Amino acid sequence: MPEHYLGIDTGGTFTDFAYLHKDQLITYKRLSTPAAPEEAILAGIEQLGLVNLCQAGELTIIHGTTVATNAALEGKGVKTAYICNKGLGDILELGRQDRASLYQLMPSKARIALSPEAIFEINVRRSAKGELSEPLTTDRLEDLKTRIEAFGPEAAAINLLHSYLNPTEEMAIADYLGPEIFVSQSSKILPEMGEYERGVATYLNASLGPLVAHYLKRLAAAVAPSQLAIMQSSGLTLAASQAATQSVRLLLSGPAGGLIGTQNVLQAGKIMTFDMGGTSTDVSLIDEDLRVSQSLTLGGLPIPIPAIDIETIGAGGGSIATIDPGGLLQVGPESAGADPGPACYGQGGSKPTVTDANVVLGRLPTGHRLAGDLVLHVDLARAAVSELGAHLNLSMEETALGIILLANERMAEALRRISIQRGYDPTDFSLCCFGGAGGLHLCDLCDLLDIKRALVPAEAGIFSALGMLVARPGRERSQGIHQRREDCSDELIAKHLKDLIKVSRQELAEEGVVETEHQAFLDIRYLGQTQTLSVAYQQDLILACDQFEQQHKALYGHRLDAPTEIVSVRVRVTGAARLTQVDEALSASSGRTKSEGLTDGSITIQKSALAVGQPCPGPMIVIDPHTTIWVAEGWQIQRLATNHLELTRLGDRC
């Protein structure tokens, strides 16, 4: 059994590495290579001296990738045919009638832009009970295939009404199209009711599938015979060979690692997190346990795939500051990325970013190297910020501070959405930051939210990569049943659960995972509602329905005198965690760079110079190998025995 583990998180700006062997932890950060993400990964493996281990098959790699995420957000999937029932070709264009901004005069709605040529209707139909009312004939199949061949797609998405009850026609179409193109069937991707959401998930899986498959094939071949596992949005991992056909489950692959790390490494009760990297910031809330949602939203599109509850905004260290049409300063969502990067990187970037603003304000020591050999150029940062300030009639320092304040407010608003808007009081939580840029904004965000305690975990700069080391292999599967409570039974649910668990265990067995455990859930709603609530199922339908009513009362303040429906059955099957000794390795880790002296009157020290249990007041800059923490005036910082950093506010704010 391999004893060498490597977690890799590929972001839009940096690629992070966490290598663990027994109690030895080695970390590394380098610039990403967006055009070919595997190049940065292979260069990192070489830099860490792991090539021989990799070639000997002794390295287990767990990888979080943004290939699917970026392609989905940028609309850069492959040419895809969308196959549906006759008369339903406009479903993805129409979407649902609800919209986020109800009173906006000119509302914009996220849609999948399909040309009429990409939509292929076929005259076949099953009823809401799964009964065949319009059969699929050979002539219709032949006609469909001829039309699709003339279109020449790389992929096809098949989304037929009520296929979750009987997938026969979808399977027949997939077989008829043959292996020449990548095919996604809605009955396999999401066997649940809701043709629009099912169609979105199936189309994205098809259009992203070839891109993800080609990337993972290249990477798997390069690291063979070592094992390669991929992080899913749900926080569980699956083998790269299986991930190639499940690209829609990888949309929050990278951010999930940090949340898994927070839960397993910090083991704290109430924490809000923000993962600030170079391109974006991901925020989440942990109330004793991670919340796994049954859907996620990406680019405004609802995607009903299990995912750790994360909200992403386009505000990272590389977010570009510009002037909007009204003449006001704005930050993001456009990012300088890894190439050319912020102006201070000295790689040709000329637009001012959040990182440049931090350099101008002296919060990033200019003698400190980022990602190994990346030297910060204060003169280039000053020039970029000054040029923007000239258009705003502001000084360089005022412009830099304005950039920071706007970025902070965008992140604080995201944190309010996941807390206050859901009935949580931010003051009851600690704020935990990770990602390379998070520590520079931690105190400011705490002040905006009136939070008095903050945490910076050990190895915060590569924490998502570290979290992947403790992630469990597993699967989440569901099956729509759509039964009223009085028509449903524990026996029927048990039958569906047995089938779902069997398939999940078979897939895990292919990865070498034999011992598993499972949790079962039911999606329940009141008759006439469109949304469901997921409750744990312990072989007692009556108890589950009672829990649904209690949960509904807690969330919405009332119960309804109406029948309940069991909409779907879900199961989460997991294997054992690969590692349990991460805590010991983190406690032993320490800083590996030299002290930089003083910066603008603020003390600048290495994290390793902080004595355990001895608070140090700000203002000061604390340097960790892959992140920098700005301790503002009115705050103090101390290193804990676990090697995490704790920040506390001194007294009450005025």
N, C-alpha and C positions, 0 to 999 in steps of 0.2 A: 504494500500500500504506500502511495507517495507520501512523503513527509515534507515536501517542499510546496508551498502554496504562494500564488501570486495573484493579487487583486489588481485589476486595471480599470480605471475609469477614464473614458475618452470624453472630454468636453470640447466646447467650441473653441477654446483658447489653449488650454493645457491638457495634457494626458498625465494622469497620476498613477503611481505604482506603489504597492505595498507588498513586500516579500517577507514571508514568515517561515522560518525553519526552527522547530522546537520553540525556544524562548528568544530567538534572535529575530529582530524586526529591522528591516532595511527599507527605507522609503526613497522615492525619486519622483521628480516632476520635470517635464519637458514640454516644449511647445507642440501642439497638435499639428498634424498634417492633413487638413480637411479633404484635400483632393484624393488622398489614399491613406485613411486612418491607420492601416496596418503598418505603415512605414514608421510612424512614431512609436508604435508598440514594439516592433522588432528592434528598433534602435535602443529603446529602453531596456529590453531584455539583454541586449549586448552590453549596455553600459553597466548593468547590475551584475554582469558576469554569470549569467544563467544560461548561456547558449548550450553548454555541454549537458547540463541537467535537462534542458528542453529536448535536445536531440536524443537523450537516453530514455525519454518517456517518464522521467521522475518528477516532473513539474505539473501541478494541477493549477490551471488558470481559470479564474472567474472574472468575467469581463462585462462591464456596463458600456453600452454603445449608444451613440446618438445618430447613427446612420439613418434609422427609421424616423426618428424625431425630426431631424433637419429636412429630410426629403418630404415629409408630410407637411411641415410648416411652410416650406418653399414651393409646394406643389410640383415637385420634381420626380414624381413616380413615373414608371414606364407606361407606354401606350397600352391602355386597358379597355377591354370590351365589357360592357355591363349587360348581363342577360337577365331578363325579368319576364313576368307574365304580360300578356297582351293588355294594353291600356294603362300600364303602371310605369311607363318609362320616365315619367317626370318626378317620381317620388324623391330622388336625391336632390332635385332642384327645388321642389316645394318645401320639403322639410316639415317641421311642426309650426303651428301658428304662434306659439309663445315666443317672446323676445325679451332680452335682458333689459333694454331701455324702453319701457312701455310708452313714455311720453316724448321720446325723441322725435322731432319733426321729420327728419330724414333718416330713419333707422337703417343700419346696415346689418345684413344677416350672413353668417358664414354658410357657404354652400360648396358642394363639390361641383366644380364646373365641368360638365360633360357636354361635348358637342353631340348633336343629333346623330352623327355618323357612328358614335361610340355606343349607342343604345340599341340593343337587340331584343325586341319583344318576341315572345313565342306563345302560341295559343295552347296553353295547358293550365289546368286549375284544380286545386283541391279546396274543399270547404273548410270552415273553421274547426270542424271535427276531424279533419284529416281524410275525409272521404273524397274519392276521385270523381270529379264532375265533368272534366274535359281531358281526355286521355292524350298522352304524348305519342304521336305516331312516327314511324320511320321517315316518312316524307317530310314532316316538320323538322325532324332532327337533321336530315340531309340539307334542307333549305337553310337552316340556321348555320350549319358548318360552312356552307358555301359563302354565305354573307360575311361570316367572321373571317374566313380565309382572304376574302377580297379586302377587308379592312386591314389585315395584317398586324394584329396586336402581339405584344409580348406576354400578356396576361389576360385572364378572363375572370370576372366575378359573377357568380350565379346566385341570384337572390329571388327565389320563388315563394309565393304566399303559402304560409302554413307548412313550410318544409320541415320545421322543427318537429311536427307531428309525424311526418312521413317523408323521408328524403329520397324516395325512389327516383323521382324525375330529375332531381339535381345530380344524383349519381349517374344516371343514364346520360345526361348531357356532358358531364365531365369525361366519362368513358368515350363518348363519341368524338369529343374534341381531341382526344389523344394526348400523349406526353409532350407534344411539340411546344405547347405553351404552358405557362404557369397558371393553374386553375385554383380558385378558392370557392368553396361551397359554403353558403350561409348556414346550412344544417350542421356543418362541422365547426365553423368559426364561432357561431353563436346560436345554438339550438333553442331559441326562446322567441316568444311572440314580440311583435313590434317590427314591422317590415322596414321602416325607415332606419331605425338604429341598427338593425341587423344588416341592412344594405350598406350603411356607412362603414361598419366594421369590416364587412366582406370586401368592399371595394378598396379600402385602404390596405387590407392584407394582400390583395391581388396586385395593386399598383406598386406597393413597396417590396413585395416578396422577392422578385428577381434581384433587386438592388441588394437587399439584405443577404440573400442566398449567395450571390457572387462574392460579396465582401467576406462573409463567414467562411466560404469555401477557400478563399485565398489565405485568410488568417489561419484556419485549421490546418491547411497544408503546410504553412510555414512553421507552425509550432509542433507538428506531428513528430513523434507519436504521443506527445504529451496530451492530456485531456484538456478540452476547452468547454467551459460551461458559460452560459449567458444569463445575466440577471434579467428577470421579468419585471414589469411594472408592479406586480403584486408583492415583490420582495422575495420571491422564490426563484430558484435557478432551474434551467433546463439545458440539456446537451446542445451544443452548437448545431449538430446534425438535425435536431428536431426544431430548433429555433428558426431555421431557414424557412420553414413553412408556417411559422406563427409570428410574423413580423409585427402584427398589430398588437401583440402582447409585450413588445419591447419599447413602446413609445416613451415610457418614463423609466427606462432601464438604468440610467446613471443615477438620477436623484434618489432612487429607491435604496441604493447602497448606504447613503448617509443616514437614512432613517433606521435601517436595520442596525447600523453601528450604534446609533444613539440608544436604541432599546436594549441592545445586548451588552454594550460597553459601559454606558453611564448608569443603566439600571435605576433611573430616577422616575418619580411619579408624574409630576406635572411639568412638562417642558414644551415650549414653543421653539421651533428650530428655523434657522434660515441659512441656506447653503448658497453663498455668494461666490460665484466663479467669475470668469472673464467675460462671459457672454450673457448670462441670465442669473436670476436668483430664484430659488425654490424655497417655499415656506410651508410649514406643516405644524400640527399640534398633536401632542401625545398626552392623553389624560389617562395615566396608569398603563395604557396599552396602545399600540399602534392601531389606527383605524384603517381598515381595508375597505375601500368603497367598491361598489359593483359597477362603477362607470368612471370615466375621466373625460375631461374636456380639453381639446387641443385645437388651437386656432379657431375656437368658437364652435367646433363640431362635437356633438355628444357621441362618445364612443363607449358602449356598454361592455367594457372589459375590466376585470378585477385589477385594481391599482391601489397602492398606498395613497391615502388622501393627501395630495400635494397640489399647491397652487404655484404656477410659474409666471414670473413677470420678466420683461426684457430690460432689466437693470442690473448690469454686472460691472466689473472693473473696466471692461472694454467698451461700455455703452458710450456712444458719441453724444456730445453736447452740441446742440444746434440752436438756431433761432426759428421759431415757428412763423407762419404767415402773419400772425398778429404782432410780431416783433418781440415776443417773449422768449425767454430761455426755456429750452426743454432738454430732457435727458432720455436717450433711447427712443424707441426700441432697437434702432440700428446699432450694430456693434462692430468694432474694428477687428474683432476676432484674433486669430493667431497671426494672420498675414493680411495687412501689414502690422496690425496691432496698434496699441497706443503710441502717441508720438514719442514718449520717453523710452520706448524700446529701441529706437534708433534703427528701425527696419523699413523706413520709408513712409510710415504713417504721419500725417500732418494734422489730422482732426483731433481736437481736444476730447479727452475721455475722463471718466471718473478716476481712473488711475493717475492720469496727468494732474488732475486737481489735487489728489492726495500728495503727489510729489511736490507740487507748488507750495502746499501748506506745511510741508515738512513732516508729514505723517509717515511717509515712506523714506527711510534713509537712503540717500543716493549712492552710498558706497556698498549697499546691500545688493547681492545678486539674486535674481529670481530665476527659478527653473534651471539651476545649475550655472550657466555661463551668461545669463542675460543681465547686462549692466544697465542701470537706469540713467538716462541722460536728462539732468534737470534743465539744461539750457533749451532742449527741444520741447520739454513740457511747458516751460515758461513761454516760449514763442507761440505755441499752439493756443494756450489759454489767453495770452495777451491779445492775439489777433481776434479771438471771439469777443473779448472784453471791449475792444475798440468799437465794435459794431453796437455794443450795448451801452456805451459811455460809462463803463465800469473799469475800475483798476483790475490788475491781474489777480490780486488777492481776493477782491470782492467777487470776481467772476468764478474763481476756484471754489470759494465758499458757497456761492449760489449753486454750483453744480453738485456739491456734496449735499446741500440742504434738499435739493429736488430729488436726488437719488434716495436719500434717507426717507423722505415723505412717501415716495412710491413704495418702498419696502414696508414702511410702517402701515400704510393703507392695506397692503396685502395681508399683513399680520392681523390687522383689525378685522378683515373679512373672515379669517379662519377662526377668530376668537369671539369678538363682540357680536358679530352678526349671527353666530351660532349659539349665543347664550352663555359664553364663557367670559370671565373677567380676566384680562391679561395680567393684572396684579397678583393673581393667584399662581402664576406660572413663573418659572425661570426661563430666560432666553438663552438658547444654546446656538452658537455659530460655528460653522465649518466652511470649508472652501477657502481658496487662497486670499480672497478679499474681505471675508466676513469680519475679521477682527478689527478692521479699520473703522467699522461703522457700528460696532456693538454697543458702546456706551450711548451714542446718539439715539439709537433705536430704543434702548431702555428708557431714556429720558422722555422720548415722545410717547411711550406707552405706560409710563410711570411704573416700570418694572425695577425692582431694587436688587435683583441678583441675576448674574449672568455666568455662563460656563463656556469655556473654550476647551474642548477635549484634546487630549494628547494626540499629536499628529493631525491637528485639525485641517491643515492644508491639503491632505490627501485622504480625508476621513471617509469619503464615499468608497474609495478603493479599499480601504481597511474594512469597511462594513461588509463588503462582498465576501470577505474571508469567513465571516460567521453566518452567512446566509445559508438557508437550508435548500436542498433540492426539493422540488415539489410541483404539483399541478393543482389548478383550480378548474373545475368543470361544472357545468350546469345543464339542466334539461327543463324545458318548459312543459308544464302539465295542465295549467289553467283549469283548476277544479274548485267548485264551491266547497266550503268546509264540510257540508253535510254529504257531499258526494265523494269526498276524499277519505282516505284511510291510511293508517300506519303501514298496512301491508303494501299498498300501492307505492307509498313513498319509499319503503324498504326495497322494493323491486328496482326503482330508478336509481337509488343510491348504490345498490349492488353493482349495477351496470357501470355507473360512473367511476366507482372505486376500482373496479376490475381494469378498465381501460387505463386509468391513471397509474395503477401499479405495474401494468405491462410496460408502459413507457418508462417508468422509473427503473424497472428491472433491466432495460436496455442500457441504462447508465451505470449499472452495477449496484443500484440501491434496492435492497431486498427488504430490510426492516422498515416499515412505515407506520404512521399513525394518521388518523383522519378526524376531521370535524365536519359536521353536517349543518346545513342552514336551509331555511325556507324563506322565500320571498312572498310576503303576504300583503294584501290590501283590502280595503272595504270595497264592496260591489259598487261600480260606477267611478272609482278613482282610476287615475292613470299611473300614479307613482306607487312603488312598493316600499316596504321596510323589510330588512333582512334580520331574521332572528335565529338563534341557535336551536337546533333540533336534536332532542335526546330521546328519540323513539316514543314521543308522546305528543300527538297532534294537538290535543286539547290544551296542554301546557304551552305549546308553541303559540297557539292563537291567543291565549291569555297574555303571554309576554308581548305579542304584537300590540294588543290593546294598551298595555302599560307603556310601551315605548311610544305609541302614537300620542298618548296623553302627555307624556314627558316632553315630546318634541313640539306638539301643536297646541297643547293646553286643553284638549277635549277628546272625548270618545264619540263615536257615531253609533246610533241605533240602527245598524245596517248589517247585512250578512257579510262574511269575509270570504275571500278567495285565496287559494294557494296557487300562485302564478308559476313559480319555478322551484326546483330542488337544486341545491348547490352542495358541492363537497370540496374540501381542501385536504389534499393528501400530501404529507411531507415525510421526508427521510430525516435522519439525524444530521445535526450540524457537523460540518467537516472539522471545525476547530473549536476548542474550548479554552485554549491557553493564551488568548489575545491579551487579557488583562495583565498577566505577568509580563508579557513582552512590552506593553505600553509603559508599565511602571519602571521598567529598566531603560527605556529609551531616553535620550537626552539630546540637547542641541548639538549641532555639528558645524557651526560657523562661528567666526570670531566677533568680538564686540566691536561696535562701530563708533563708540564715543558719544558725543553730544550732537543734538540736532535742534537748532532754534530754541535753545534753552530747556528743552525737554530731555530728561534722562533717557538714554537709549541703552538697553541691556539685553543680554541673551536670556532666554527662558531658563537655561541651566544655571544662571547666576542667582535666580530667585531661590531663597531658602524655603524649604518645605514648612508650611504653617506660619510663615512670617509675612504679614500684610505689608504692602508697599503702596503709598499713596501716589496718585497721578498729579500733574500730567507726566506721562512717561510713554516710551515706545518699547514694547517687548518683542524681541525677534525670535521666532521659531524657524526651523529650517525651511518650511514651506508656507509660512503665513506670518503676518505682522499684526500685533494687537496695539491699538491706540487706547491708552488708559487716560480718559479725560479728567480734567480737574473736578474734584468732588467725588471721585471714585478711587477705590483701592483694589489691588490685585494680590493674590497669593497662590502659590503652587501647592497643590494637595499631594498627599502621599501617593495617590494613584497617577501622578504626573499630569492630571488635568489642571486647568487654571480656573480659579473662581474670582469673579469680580463682584464687589458689593458697593452700593452707593453710601456715601458718608452723610448721614443726617437727611433731613427732608429738604426738598427743593423749595425755593421761594416762589 
